[in-house]
Amino acid sequence: MPPKNKTLSIWPDEIDRLIVGGNGPACNLAIACWARVLQRSMPELAREEWNFLADVLNAGFEGNYALSNYEHGAQAVALEVHDAQRLNGTGDKWFGEEPGSGQAMADALERKVSAMGYEEIQYVRSATNFFWSDAGLAAIDHQRDEWWSIEFRVRCLRAAALASRSSPARHPAPSAFSPPRAAST
Protein backbone atom coordinates (compact mmCIF):
# COMPACT_ATOMS: atom_id res chain seq x y z
CA MET A 1 0.00 0.00 0.00
CA PRO A 2 1.52 3.37 -0.95
CA PRO A 3 2.13 5.83 1.88
CA LYS A 4 -0.52 8.46 2.47
CA ASN A 5 0.27 11.93 1.24
CA LYS A 6 0.70 14.52 3.94
CA THR A 7 -0.55 18.06 3.56
CA LEU A 8 2.15 20.63 4.25
CA SER A 9 1.95 24.38 4.27
CA ILE A 10 4.87 25.92 2.45
CA TRP A 11 5.44 29.58 1.76
CA PRO A 12 7.88 29.96 -1.12
CA ASP A 13 9.06 33.37 -2.21
CA GLU A 14 6.71 34.75 -4.85
CA ILE A 15 9.33 34.66 -7.60
CA ASP A 16 10.17 31.01 -6.78
CA ARG A 17 6.48 30.08 -6.86
CA LEU A 18 6.04 31.81 -10.21
CA ILE A 19 9.15 30.16 -11.66
CA VAL A 20 7.78 26.68 -10.94
CA GLY A 21 4.30 27.41 -12.24
CA GLY A 22 2.48 29.25 -9.50
CA ASN A 23 0.03 26.61 -8.27
CA GLY A 24 -0.08 23.65 -5.88
CA PRO A 25 0.51 20.87 -8.42
CA ALA A 26 3.43 22.78 -9.94
CA CYS A 27 4.96 23.29 -6.48
CA ASN A 28 4.50 19.58 -5.72
CA LEU A 29 6.27 18.71 -8.96
CA ALA A 30 9.10 21.13 -8.12
CA ILE A 31 9.59 19.46 -4.72
CA ALA A 32 9.62 16.02 -6.36
CA CYS A 33 12.13 17.21 -8.97
CA TRP A 34 14.40 18.75 -6.33
CA ALA A 35 14.28 15.52 -4.32
CA ARG A 36 15.46 13.59 -7.41
CA VAL A 37 18.27 16.12 -7.97
CA LEU A 38 19.42 15.68 -4.37
CA GLN A 39 19.33 11.89 -4.72
CA ARG A 40 21.87 12.16 -7.54
CA SER A 41 24.04 14.78 -5.83
CA MET A 42 25.60 13.05 -2.83
CA PRO A 43 29.27 14.04 -2.68
CA GLU A 44 31.84 11.26 -2.37
CA LEU A 45 33.16 11.75 1.15
CA ALA A 46 34.57 9.41 3.78
CA ARG A 47 32.70 8.79 7.05
CA GLU A 48 35.15 10.99 8.96
CA GLU A 49 34.54 13.83 6.49
CA TRP A 50 30.76 13.55 6.89
CA ASN A 51 31.12 13.51 10.68
CA PHE A 52 33.44 16.52 10.50
CA LEU A 53 30.87 18.42 8.40
CA ALA A 54 28.05 17.53 10.80
CA ASP A 55 30.18 18.72 13.71
CA VAL A 56 31.07 21.98 11.94
CA LEU A 57 27.61 22.70 10.51
CA ASN A 58 25.90 21.97 13.82
CA ALA A 59 22.41 23.22 13.09
CA GLY A 60 23.66 26.53 11.76
CA PHE A 61 23.21 25.75 8.07
CA GLU A 62 19.43 26.08 7.72
CA GLY A 63 18.34 29.56 6.81
CA ASN A 64 21.89 30.80 6.28
CA TYR A 65 21.76 32.77 3.05
CA ALA A 66 25.48 32.50 2.35
CA LEU A 67 25.33 28.72 2.59
CA SER A 68 22.25 28.39 0.40
CA ASN A 69 23.31 31.01 -2.13
CA TYR A 70 24.23 29.54 -5.50
CA GLU A 71 27.36 31.59 -6.00
CA HIS A 72 28.81 31.36 -2.50
CA GLY A 73 27.53 28.15 -0.88
CA ALA A 74 30.65 26.06 -1.44
CA GLN A 75 32.94 28.87 -0.35
CA ALA A 76 30.87 29.46 2.80
CA VAL A 77 31.05 25.77 3.79
CA ALA A 78 34.77 25.66 2.94
CA LEU A 79 35.30 28.66 5.22
CA GLU A 80 33.42 26.84 8.00
CA VAL A 81 35.78 23.86 7.52
CA HIS A 82 38.81 26.15 7.50
CA ASP A 83 37.76 28.00 10.65
CA ALA A 84 36.79 24.82 12.49
CA GLN A 85 40.29 23.41 12.05
CA ARG A 86 42.24 26.60 12.62
CA LEU A 87 40.19 27.81 15.60
CA ASN A 88 39.02 24.58 17.24
CA GLY A 89 41.19 21.76 15.89
CA THR A 90 38.09 19.91 14.69
CA GLY A 91 40.16 18.00 12.12
CA ASP A 92 42.24 16.55 14.95
CA LYS A 93 39.02 15.21 16.50
CA TRP A 94 37.91 13.41 13.34
CA PHE A 95 41.12 12.75 11.39
CA GLY A 96 43.93 12.35 13.90
CA GLU A 97 44.97 11.44 17.40
CA GLU A 98 47.49 14.17 18.18
CA PRO A 99 46.94 17.95 18.17
CA GLY A 100 47.63 19.25 14.66
CA SER A 101 47.51 15.79 13.06
CA GLY A 102 44.18 16.48 11.33
CA GLN A 103 45.42 19.59 9.56
CA ALA A 104 46.26 17.94 6.23
CA MET A 105 42.93 16.06 6.09
CA ALA A 106 40.98 19.20 7.02
CA ASP A 107 42.83 21.09 4.28
CA ALA A 108 41.94 18.34 1.78
CA LEU A 109 38.27 18.48 2.86
CA GLU A 110 38.32 22.25 2.48
CA ARG A 111 39.52 21.83 -1.12
CA LYS A 112 36.86 19.16 -1.83
CA VAL A 113 34.09 21.37 -0.46
CA SER A 114 35.36 24.40 -2.40
CA ALA A 115 35.01 22.41 -5.62
CA MET A 116 31.43 21.27 -4.93
CA GLY A 117 28.54 22.47 -7.04
CA TYR A 118 25.29 23.93 -5.77
CA GLU A 119 23.45 20.59 -5.71
CA GLU A 120 26.22 18.89 -3.72
CA ILE A 121 26.28 21.73 -1.18
CA GLN A 122 22.51 21.48 -0.82
CA TYR A 123 22.89 17.73 -0.27
CA VAL A 124 25.39 18.50 2.53
CA ARG A 125 22.90 21.01 3.96
CA SER A 126 20.11 18.48 3.86
CA ALA A 127 22.21 15.71 5.43
CA THR A 128 23.64 17.83 8.24
CA ASN A 129 20.22 19.29 9.02
CA PHE A 130 18.92 15.73 9.36
CA PHE A 131 21.86 14.84 11.61
CA TRP A 132 20.90 17.59 14.06
CA SER A 133 17.13 16.96 13.86
CA ASP A 134 15.32 15.13 16.65
CA ALA A 135 14.88 12.10 14.38
CA GLY A 136 18.57 12.09 13.46
CA LEU A 137 19.93 12.59 16.95
CA ALA A 138 17.73 9.81 18.30
CA ALA A 139 18.78 7.29 15.65
CA ILE A 140 22.36 7.97 14.57
CA ASP A 141 25.43 6.07 15.64
CA HIS A 142 28.00 8.23 13.82
CA GLN A 143 30.61 5.47 14.00
CA ARG A 144 28.37 2.87 12.35
CA ASP A 145 25.52 4.44 10.39
CA GLU A 146 25.74 6.04 6.97
CA TRP A 147 23.50 8.82 8.30
CA TRP A 148 24.24 11.07 5.30
CA SER A 149 22.63 8.66 2.83
CA ILE A 150 19.10 9.30 1.62
CA GLU A 151 18.18 5.68 2.34
CA PHE A 152 19.17 5.99 6.01
CA ARG A 153 17.36 9.30 6.42
CA VAL A 154 14.15 8.00 4.82
CA ARG A 155 14.25 4.87 7.01
CA CYS A 156 14.72 6.95 10.20
CA LEU A 157 12.08 9.52 9.31
CA ARG A 158 9.54 6.81 8.48
CA ALA A 159 10.28 5.03 11.76
CA ALA A 160 9.95 8.31 13.68
CA ALA A 161 6.62 9.05 11.98
CA LEU A 162 5.29 5.59 12.83
CA ALA A 163 6.49 5.89 16.42
CA SER A 164 4.87 9.29 16.85
CA ARG A 165 1.54 7.92 15.59
CA SER A 166 1.61 4.96 17.96
CA SER A 167 3.08 6.73 21.00
CA PRO A 168 1.08 8.84 23.44
CA ALA A 169 4.16 11.01 23.99
CA ARG A 170 4.03 14.34 22.20
CA HIS A 171 7.81 14.67 21.75
CA PRO A 172 10.48 12.07 21.04
CA ALA A 173 12.66 11.03 23.95
CA PRO A 174 15.75 13.23 24.28
CA SER A 175 18.95 11.71 22.97
CA ALA A 176 22.41 11.94 24.48
CA PHE A 177 23.16 14.81 22.07
CA SER A 178 20.16 17.01 22.78
CA PRO A 179 19.36 19.08 25.86
CA PRO A 180 16.43 17.88 27.95
CA ARG A 181 13.11 19.45 27.08
CA ALA A 182 11.35 21.64 29.61
CA ALA A 183 8.47 19.89 31.31
CA SER A 184 4.99 20.77 30.03
CA THR A 185 2.47 22.09 32.48
KELONU-204753 format. One record per residue (C-alpha): residue number from 1; residue in one letter; z, x, y. Coordinates in Angstrom, 2 decimals. Each point is the difference from the previous one (the first is absolute). Last residue first. Layout:
N
+-----+----+---------+---------+---------+
:   i : aa :       z :       x :       y :
+-----+----+---------+---------+---------+
: NUM :  A :       Z :       X :       Y :
...
+-----+----+---------+---------+---------+
This chain:
185
+-----+----+---------+---------+---------+
:   i : aa :       z :       x :       y :
+-----+----+---------+---------+---------+
: 185 :  T :   32.48 :    2.47 :   22.09 :
: 184 :  S :   -2.45 :    2.52 :   -1.32 :
: 183 :  A :    1.28 :    3.48 :   -0.88 :
: 182 :  A :   -1.70 :    2.88 :    1.75 :
: 181 :  R :   -2.53 :    1.76 :   -2.19 :
: 180 :  P :    0.87 :    3.32 :   -1.57 :
: 179 :  P :   -2.09 :    2.93 :    1.20 :
: 178 :  S :   -3.08 :    0.80 :   -2.07 :
: 177 :  F :   -0.71 :    3.00 :   -2.20 :
: 176 :  A :    2.41 :   -0.75 :   -2.87 :
: 175 :  S :   -1.51 :   -3.46 :   -0.23 :
: 174 :  P :    1.31 :   -3.20 :    1.52 :
: 173 :  A :   -0.33 :   -3.09 :   -2.20 :
: 172 :  P :   -2.91 :   -2.18 :    1.04 :
: 171 :  H :    0.71 :   -2.67 :    2.60 :
: 170 :  R :    0.45 :   -3.78 :   -0.33 :
: 169 :  A :    1.79 :    0.13 :   -3.33 :
: 168 :  P :   -0.55 :   -3.08 :   -2.17 :
: 167 :  S :   -2.44 :    2.00 :   -2.11 :
: 166 :  S :   -3.04 :   -1.47 :   -1.77 :
: 165 :  R :   -2.37 :   -0.07 :    2.96 :
: 164 :  S :    1.26 :    3.33 :    1.37 :
: 163 :  A :   -0.43 :    1.62 :   -3.40 :
: 162 :  L :   -3.59 :   -1.20 :   -0.30 :
: 161 :  A :   -0.85 :    1.33 :    3.46 :
: 160 :  A :    1.70 :    3.33 :   -0.74 :
: 159 :  A :   -1.92 :    0.33 :   -3.28 :
: 158 :  R :   -3.28 :   -0.74 :    1.78 :
: 157 :  L :    0.83 :    2.54 :    2.71 :
: 156 :  C :    0.89 :    2.64 :   -2.57 :
: 155 :  R :   -3.19 :   -0.47 :   -2.08 :
: 154 :  V :   -2.19 :   -0.10 :    3.13 :
: 153 :  R :    1.60 :    3.21 :    1.30 :
: 152 :  F :   -0.41 :    1.81 :   -3.31 :
: 151 :  E :   -3.67 :   -0.99 :   -0.31 :
: 150 :  I :   -0.72 :    0.92 :    3.62 :
: 149 :  S :    1.21 :    3.53 :   -0.64 :
: 148 :  W :    2.47 :    1.61 :    2.41 :
: 147 :  W :    3.00 :   -0.74 :   -2.25 :
: 146 :  E :   -1.33 :    2.24 :   -2.78 :
: 145 :  D :    3.42 :   -0.22 :   -1.60 :
: 144 :  R :    1.96 :    2.85 :   -1.57 :
: 143 :  Q :    1.65 :    2.24 :    2.60 :
: 142 :  H :   -0.18 :   -2.61 :    2.76 :
: 141 :  D :    1.82 :   -2.57 :   -2.16 :
: 140 :  I :   -1.07 :   -3.07 :    1.90 :
: 139 :  A :    1.08 :   -3.58 :   -0.68 :
: 138 :  A :    2.65 :   -1.05 :    2.52 :
: 137 :  L :   -1.35 :    2.20 :    2.78 :
: 136 :  G :   -3.49 :   -1.36 :   -0.50 :
: 135 :  A :    0.92 :   -3.69 :    0.01 :
: 134 :  D :    2.27 :    0.44 :    3.03 :
: 133 :  S :   -2.79 :    1.81 :    1.83 :
: 132 :  W :    0.20 :    3.77 :    0.63 :
: 131 :  F :   -2.45 :    0.96 :   -2.75 :
: 130 :  F :   -2.25 :   -2.94 :    0.89 :
: 129 :  N :   -0.34 :    1.30 :    3.56 :
: 128 :  T :   -0.78 :    3.42 :   -1.46 :
: 127 :  A :   -2.81 :   -1.43 :   -2.12 :
: 126 :  S :   -1.57 :   -2.10 :    2.77 :
: 125 :  R :    0.10 :    2.79 :    2.53 :
: 124 :  V :   -1.43 :    2.49 :   -2.51 :
: 123 :  Y :   -2.80 :   -2.50 :   -0.77 :
: 122 :  Q :   -0.55 :   -0.38 :    3.75 :
: 121 :  I :   -0.36 :    3.77 :    0.25 :
: 120 :  E :   -2.54 :   -0.06 :   -2.84 :
: 119 :  E :   -1.99 :   -2.77 :    1.70 :
: 118 :  Y :   -0.06 :    1.84 :    3.34 :
: 117 :  G :   -1.27 :    3.25 :   -1.46 :
: 116 :  M :    2.11 :    2.89 :   -1.20 :
: 115 :  A :   -0.69 :    3.58 :    1.14 :
: 114 :  S :    3.22 :    0.35 :    1.99 :
: 113 :  V :    1.94 :   -1.27 :   -3.03 :
: 112 :  K :   -1.37 :    2.77 :   -2.21 :
: 111 :  R :    0.71 :    2.66 :    2.67 :
: 110 :  E :    3.60 :   -1.20 :    0.42 :
: 109 :  L :    0.38 :   -0.05 :   -3.77 :
: 108 :  A :   -1.08 :    3.67 :   -0.14 :
: 107 :  D :    2.50 :    0.89 :    2.75 :
: 106 :  A :    2.74 :   -1.85 :   -1.89 :
: 105 :  M :   -0.93 :    1.95 :   -3.14 :
: 104 :  A :    0.14 :    3.33 :    1.88 :
: 103 :  Q :    3.33 :   -0.84 :    1.65 :
: 102 :  G :    1.77 :   -1.24 :   -3.11 :
: 101 :  S :    1.73 :    3.33 :   -0.69 :
: 100 :  G :    1.60 :    0.12 :    3.46 :
:  99 :  P :    3.51 :   -0.69 :   -1.30 :
:  98 :  E :    0.01 :    0.55 :   -3.78 :
:  97 :  E :   -0.78 :   -2.52 :   -2.73 :
:  96 :  G :   -3.50 :   -1.04 :    0.91 :
:  95 :  F :   -2.51 :   -2.81 :    0.40 :
:  94 :  W :    1.95 :   -3.21 :    0.66 :
:  93 :  K :    3.16 :    1.11 :    1.80 :
:  92 :  D :   -1.55 :    3.22 :    1.34 :
:  91 :  G :   -2.83 :   -2.08 :    1.45 :
:  90 :  T :    2.57 :   -2.07 :    1.91 :
:  89 :  G :    1.20 :    3.10 :    1.85 :
:  88 :  N :    1.35 :   -2.17 :    2.82 :
:  87 :  L :   -1.64 :    1.17 :    3.23 :
:  86 :  R :   -2.98 :    2.05 :   -1.21 :
:  85 :  Q :   -0.57 :   -1.95 :   -3.19 :
:  84 :  A :    0.44 :   -3.50 :    1.41 :
:  83 :  D :   -1.84 :    0.97 :    3.18 :
:  82 :  H :   -3.15 :    1.05 :   -1.85 :
:  81 :  V :    0.02 :   -3.03 :   -2.29 :
:  80 :  E :    0.48 :   -2.36 :    2.98 :
:  79 :  L :   -2.78 :    1.88 :    1.82 :
:  78 :  A :   -2.28 :   -0.53 :   -3.00 :
:  77 :  V :    0.85 :   -3.72 :    0.11 :
:  76 :  A :   -0.99 :   -0.18 :    3.69 :
:  75 :  Q :   -3.15 :    2.07 :   -0.59 :
:  74 :  A :   -1.09 :   -2.29 :   -2.81 :
:  73 :  G :    0.56 :   -3.12 :    2.09 :
:  72 :  H :   -1.62 :    1.28 :    3.21 :
:  71 :  E :   -3.50 :   -1.45 :    0.23 :
:  70 :  Y :    0.50 :   -3.13 :   -2.05 :
:  69 :  N :    3.37 :   -0.92 :    1.47 :
:  68 :  S :    2.53 :   -1.06 :   -2.62 :
:  67 :  L :    2.19 :    3.08 :    0.33 :
:  66 :  A :   -0.24 :    0.15 :    3.78 :
:  65 :  Y :    0.70 :   -3.72 :    0.27 :
:  64 :  N :    3.23 :    0.13 :   -1.97 :
:  63 :  G :    0.53 :   -3.55 :   -1.24 :
:  62 :  E :    0.91 :    1.09 :   -3.48 :
:  61 :  F :    0.35 :    3.78 :   -0.33 :
:  60 :  G :    3.69 :    0.45 :    0.78 :
:  59 :  A :    1.33 :   -1.25 :   -3.31 :
:  58 :  N :    0.73 :    3.49 :   -1.25 :
:  57 :  L :   -3.31 :    1.71 :    0.73 :
:  56 :  V :    1.43 :    3.46 :   -0.72 :
:  55 :  D :    1.77 :   -0.89 :   -3.26 :
:  54 :  A :   -2.91 :   -2.13 :   -1.19 :
:  53 :  L :   -2.40 :    2.82 :    0.89 :
:  52 :  F :    2.10 :    2.57 :   -1.90 :
:  51 :  N :    0.18 :   -2.32 :   -3.01 :
:  50 :  W :   -3.79 :   -0.36 :    0.04 :
:  49 :  E :   -0.40 :    3.78 :    0.28 :
:  48 :  E :    2.47 :    0.61 :   -2.84 :
:  47 :  R :   -1.91 :   -2.45 :   -2.20 :
:  46 :  A :   -3.27 :    1.87 :    0.62 :
:  45 :  L :   -2.63 :   -1.41 :    2.34 :
:  44 :  E :   -3.52 :   -1.32 :   -0.49 :
:  43 :  P :   -0.31 :   -2.57 :    2.78 :
:  42 :  M :   -0.15 :   -3.67 :   -0.99 :
:  41 :  S :   -3.00 :   -1.56 :    1.73 :
:  40 :  R :   -1.71 :   -2.17 :   -2.62 :
:  39 :  Q :    2.82 :   -2.54 :   -0.27 :
:  38 :  L :    0.35 :    0.09 :    3.79 :
:  37 :  V :   -3.60 :   -1.15 :    0.44 :
:  36 :  R :    0.56 :   -2.81 :   -2.53 :
:  35 :  A :    3.09 :   -1.18 :    1.93 :
:  34 :  W :   -2.01 :    0.12 :    3.23 :
:  33 :  C :   -2.64 :   -2.27 :   -1.54 :
:  32 :  A :    2.61 :   -2.51 :   -1.19 :
:  31 :  I :    1.64 :   -0.03 :    3.44 :
:  30 :  A :   -3.40 :   -0.49 :    1.67 :
:  29 :  L :   -0.84 :   -2.83 :   -2.42 :
:  28 :  N :    3.24 :   -1.77 :    0.87 :
:  27 :  C :   -0.76 :    0.46 :    3.71 :
:  26 :  A :   -3.46 :   -1.53 :   -0.51 :
:  25 :  P :    1.52 :   -2.92 :   -1.91 :
:  24 :  G :    2.54 :   -0.59 :    2.78 :
:  23 :  N :   -2.39 :    0.11 :    2.96 :
:  22 :  G :   -1.23 :    2.45 :    2.64 :
:  21 :  G :   -2.74 :    1.82 :   -1.84 :
:  20 :  V :    1.30 :    3.48 :   -0.73 :
:  19 :  I :   -0.72 :    1.37 :    3.48 :
:  18 :  L :    1.45 :   -3.11 :    1.65 :
:  17 :  R :    3.35 :    0.44 :   -1.73 :
:  16 :  D :    0.08 :    3.69 :    0.93 :
:  15 :  I :   -0.82 :   -0.84 :    3.65 :
:  14 :  E :    2.75 :   -2.62 :    0.09 :
:  13 :  D :    2.64 :    2.35 :   -1.38 :
:  12 :  P :    1.09 :   -1.18 :   -3.41 :
:  11 :  W :    2.88 :   -2.44 :   -0.38 :
:  10 :  I :    0.69 :   -0.57 :   -3.66 :
:   9 :  S :    1.82 :   -2.92 :   -1.54 :
:   8 :  L :   -0.02 :    0.20 :   -3.75 :
:   7 :  T :   -0.69 :   -2.70 :   -2.57 :
:   6 :  K :    0.38 :    1.25 :   -3.54 :
:   5 :  N :   -2.70 :   -0.43 :   -2.59 :
:   4 :  K :    1.23 :   -0.79 :   -3.47 :
:   3 :  P :   -0.59 :    2.65 :   -2.63 :
:   2 :  P :   -2.83 :   -0.61 :   -2.46 :
:   1 :  M :    0.95 :   -1.52 :   -3.37 :
+-----+----+---------+---------+---------+
